[in-house]
Amino acid sequence: MWSRRAVSHRHHLQHNKVQFMADYFLQYKTTTENTLERSQGSGIL
């Protein structure tokens, strides 16, 4: 009973970590793309 709850809790933490990484990556990708577009638009690149 106790171990099942611990396993479930650990799985939940791992899922949150994956979700966090995915969100972070998407945010980073979007920011990078926006920055590149802005740089090209203002003639820096």
HUWO-V179113 format. One record per run of one state. SS is the DSSP state (@ for helix, = for strand, . for the rest). FROM is the first residue (numbers start at 1). LEN is the number of residues. If there is no record, write none. Layout:
{{SS FROM LEN} {SS FROM LEN}}
This chain:
{{. 1 1} {@ 2 40} {. 42 4}}
